[in-house]
């Protein structure tokens, strides 16, 4: 856009910052102050440095201390007007505005720290999500174990009940078979008992 010194387009930072944040950070803090040249027209022109520093720490690709130092150096160079021809002054067409520079440096560090905090929050959220997923998995495993134990207990009880009834039915049927000719009334009574016992076993099942 018109008005940017040296024709530098800061929006290139926005395009590439998510692809290679560490490389973009290194290029911006080194090359942007050199390519900008001249007097800093507005603090808004510091946006590429701020965006690069924020992205570098928010993605976790650059240590926050390194990002802070790099961004502070870049903003300091941008804020210091270079004019070798000024008499008795190596830098500056006008007196160096320390309050403004200190404010810019503080804002720069704040943006970098904000990016680091966002990265920490994302990492903590990711860790909590993983722990929650692990807890859900363990809960499902525990539920399956409880169900399996309950099924085993029911199977054992069912086995005991049915086995007891069937054993009694077999014994009673064998006894009725022996006395069916000599004591038909006892055999008839045994048949009724066998029927009732079989019903109880079926009810239990």
Secondary structure, DSSP 8 states (H G I E B T S, - for coil): -TT-GGG--THHHHHHTTTSHHHHHHHIIIIIHHHH-S----GGGGHHHHHHHHHHHHTTSS-HHHHHHHHHHHHHHHHS-B-TTSTT-SB-SS---HHHHHHHHHHHHHHHHHHHHHHHHHHHHHHHHHHHHHHHHHHHHHHHHHHHHHHHHHHHHHHHHHHHHHHHHHHHHHHHHHHTTT-HHHHHHHHHHHHHHHHHHHHH-
